[in-house]
Amino acid sequence: MKLNLSRKRLFSAFAVLIAGLVIPASAQEEEDVITTDTAPNNKVVATIDVGAGPHVIVLSPTSNLAYVGNYSGNSISVIDTSTNTLSGTFISAGPSPDGIAITPDGTQLYVPNDIANGTVSILNASTGALEKTITVGTNPRYVSISPDGKLAYVANEESGTISVIDTQTEAVTTSITIGKHAASATFTADSKEAYACEDGSGFVYVIDTQTSAIAHTISTVGDPLYCVLNPKSGDLYCTNFLEATISVIKGAKVTKKFRPGEIPSVPAVTPNGKYLYVPQYYTSGTNYGDTVIVVSTKTYKKVGTPITVGTGPAWVAITKNGGFAYVSNFAANTVSVIKITPAQ
């Protein structure tokens, strides 16, 4: 069966595609052994009801707030992380406010309206008020904001482009074509480069943010959905969703590919760079998963025991002190809070 991933929404239509999926033997890593050596202790300490179909979670860099994009609920849930309770709901954005991002100063949320005709909403992060709507490409999927706060990259799935927004003028300055279906973009720590995934292609494109030119094309030999950055080593971990692997990128090449479990979604790296928390979105066939697996970034082996969370864990966000992990459970309409001891 040939899978046309690019025209399917990750968390609303992939269940049909995954049925009957067979992972090629060449794409599989040997099965890792779960050990308890040096593993942090992980305990779910809270479960928070949010909107329908929670997906992306972003943590405010300046307050105790977390924002959850509810893809099916057309809303953004706001969590007070000091009490792990729901503190509010924003409904100012357009339909399916999914791949949200927050500015480094914590004042604004950039919200792609995935089913809208190519727009991104800018919301006041304190009040949820709509400040501006920007026209981008077709089916904007994720937004990423550079660490220096100057640029916002919007991945437009159907356009196959990255819309570049100047955050000072709040206007699109250029559009970068990366392929048929753009999935996401991830900035390096110095904001000089961005790694853009082309959904269903097996390619990640390295973009020079000064010139908006593609500097390198990397073949992941997978199905890159989203890359996360290790804050210590600078390595990137790119989820190959249907292939059920994660590619490790150093500079401009893949140095390792490993299989952390069954079908992973978007993971998070602990601030000390030692561990990768990987949500297991699907297990066998079309069955939703319900665990998060911890992987050592040194050995790429699983450590500790899988952490049971809600159904369909889709996204992990870890607090800047490494003490808590927040997991969106797409099929359960909840967020699980994991306490990490000692903080990582």
N, C-alpha and C positions, 0 to 999 in steps of 0.2 A: 504494500500500500504506500503510495506516495503522499507525503504529508505536506500540504500547503499551509505552513504555519503563519505566513505573513499576513493573511487576511482574516485571521482568527484572533479574538481577544484572549489573552492569556488566562484570565480567571472566569470567563463566562462560556467559552466554547471549546476549550482544550479537552474537556472530558470525553467528547466524542472522538477526537483525534487520537487520544492515548489508548483507547480500547484496541487491543491487538498489537500494541507496540512491541517490537522486538529490538533490543539494543544490540548492535553488531558486536561480535566478539572482539573485533579489533579496537573498539571504543572502550572496552571494559578494563578496569584495573583489577589486580588480584584483590580478593576480599580482605579487608583490614581486620585485625583483631582488636576488639575493644579492651583497653587496659585501664587500670585505675591509677597508674603512675602519674604523679604530678597534676592530676586532674582537679580543677576547682570544683567545689561543691555547688551544686545548682538546685535550687528549690523554688517551685512556683508559689509565690506568696499572695497573689491577687489575680482575680479574673474580672475584667471590666466589660460590661455590655456597651457596645457602640452601635453604629449604623449598619445597614445591610451591605455585605460584601467588603469588609475592611481590607485594605491592601497596603499602600505605602504609609509608613510612620516616620515623621521627622521630629526630632527633639530640638526645642529652642536652645540656642547657645547662650541666651541671656536670662532665661527664667526657668521655672519649674513646670513648663508646659510641654505637652506632646500633642502633635496633630496627626489625625488618622484620616486618610482619604477613603471614604466609603463609596466604592465604585457603583454598587447597585442602589445605594441609598441616596445618591445625589446630595451628599452632605459631607462635612468635615467635623469629626468629633474632636473635642478638646479635652485632654486629660491633665489633671493636676498631679504631677509625679511625686509631690511631697506627701500626698494622701492616697494616691492611686485611686482616685474617683473621677467620674465624669464631671467636668466643670462647665461645659457648654457645647453647643452645636452651631456651626456656621452653615448657612444655606445660601450665601451670597454668590457662590460660584455657579458655573453652568452645569450641564448634565455630566454625570460620571466623572467627578473631580478626583482623579486617581493619583497620578505620579507627581505629587506635590513636592515643593522645595521651599526652604526658608532662607532668607538673606542672612549673612554672617552677623549683622547687628540685631537680628531677631525681630525686626519691625514689620516685615512683609512676607506674605506667602505668595508664591507663584503657582498657579493651579491650572494645569492643562485640562481642557474640557474635551474629553476623548471622543465623545459622540457628536459634539458640536461641529459646525463647519469651520474648523481650524481656528480656534481662539485659545488664548491664555488669559485667565483672570488674575489680577493682582489684588490681594486682600490685605487689609490692615490686620496684623497678627494679634492685636489686642482686642479689637472690636468685631472683626469679621466683615467690616464694611468693604464693599467693592470700591477700589480706588481707580482701576483702569482695566480695560479690555484690549488686548493686543491681537491682531490678526496674524496667524502663522500659517503653517502648512496644513495638510489634510490629516485628520486623526492624530493630533498631538498626544503623545503617549507618556513621556516622562520629561520633567524639567530638572536640570542640574545647574547650580549656581557656583561660580568659581570661588575658591577660598578668599581671594582678595575682594570679592563682592562686585566686581566690575561687569561681569558677563553672566548671562543666563542662556544656556543651550537647551533648545526644545527639540526633542526627537519626534518627527512627524512620520508616523508609520506608513501611511499610504502614499505620501509624497516621496518617501525615501530621502528626506532632507533633514538637516539640522538648521533650525532658525536661530540666528545669533541676535540676542537682545542686549543692547547697552542699558544697564540698569540705572544709569544716571538720567538718560533721556527717556527711558522706558519705551524704546522703539526698536524695531528690527533693523539691523544694519546690513545684514547679508544673509544668504542662504547657501548652505554647503550640501552638495549632493554626495551621498555616500553609497547609494545602491538602491535596490528596489524597495526595501522596507526598513526604515530606521527604528531601532528599538529604544536606545538610551545613549547617554554620554556621561563619562566620568572624568573629572578634572584631576590632574596631578596636584600635589600639595603646593607647588610654587605657581600654579595657575597658568603655566606656560604651554601645557599640552592638555588635550582631552582625548579620551579613548571612546570611540563611538561604535556601538554594536549594530550590525545589520542582521535583523531577524531572519532566520532560516537560510542564511547564506554560508555561514562558517567563517565570516570575516569580521575583524575589528580594525577600525581605521584610526590612526593616530593623527590628530589635527593640531597644527601649530596655531595657537590662539592669537598670536600677533598678526599673522597673515591670513588666517582662515583657510590655509591650504592643507591638503592631506600630505603629511610627511612620510608616513609608512602605512602599508597595508599588511595586516597580520592574519594568517590563516590559522584559525583555532581548531580546524578539523572537527567542528562541533556545530552547535546551534546557539550562538551567543545571545543572551537576553539582557544581562546587566553585569557590569563589573564593579567591584568594590575595592577600595584602596587600603593597603596595609600602611598605617601611619608611621611605622618605624622603618620598614624595609623598602617601601615604595612599590612593592609587588602589587599586581592586580589579580583578583580572583574573579573569573568570568563564568557565570552559570550558563551551561549548555542545557537548556531546560529538557527537551525531549530525549536527548542523548543521555541524560542523567549523570553528567560529569561536570567538573569544574576545571577550567584551564587556568594555569598560573602563567602570567605574563611578566617578564622582566625586560624593561626597555622596549624593544620592538620584536620580541619573539616569544613563542610559547616554550617554556622550559619543562613543564610537567602538566599532566592531566590525570586527575584522580576521580574516583567515584565514591562520594561520601555516604551513599545510602541508596535510596531508590530515586525518586524524581525530586530534585531540590528546587527551591525557589531562591529568593534573594537573601543572602547571608549578611552577617556583620562581623567585623574584626574587633577584638578587644583593643582598648587604647594602648596596651603594652605590646601589641602586635603578635602575641603568642598563640591566640586561639581564634578560630573561625566558627561562629555559631550558624549552623546550616538548617533551615526549616525544610522538613520533608513534606512537600505539598501533596504529592500523590505517592501511594505505595503501589501495589500490584494493580494492573489494569486501570480502571477508572475510580478506584477507591481512594478517597481522601486520606492523607496521612494525619498524624496527630503528635508528632515528635519533632524535637530539635536535636541535632547531633552536633557534638563539639569535636572539632578537628584541630590537631596541632599544626601550626604553620611551619614547624621545623621538619616534622616527619611525614606530614599529610596523613597521619593515622588518626583514627577515632580514639578519643580518650573519655574515660568515665562511662556513664550509662546514658542512653537516650533520655531526653527530658520530655515528659508527656505534657502537652499543652492542649489547645482546642483543635477542632477539626479544620483541616486545610490551612496549616500555617504558611503564610505567604511572604512575610517580610520580618526582618529582625532589625531593631535599632538598639544600640548599647549606649548607656549614659557615659559622659566624658570622664567620670571617675572610675568607670569599669565595674561598678557595683550592681547594676541592674540591666537586664535585657528585656525589651518590650517586643512582643510577638503578635502580629495581626493574624487572626484566625478567620480566613475568608468565608468558610462554610458555616462557622459557628456564630458569626457576628459578635465576636469578642476580641479582647486583647489580653494576653497572658503576661504577667509580670514575673520574671525570673530573678531571684536574688543570687548573685554570684559571690561566693565566699572562698578565699579572700578576693577582694576586688582585683580585677585584672586590667 
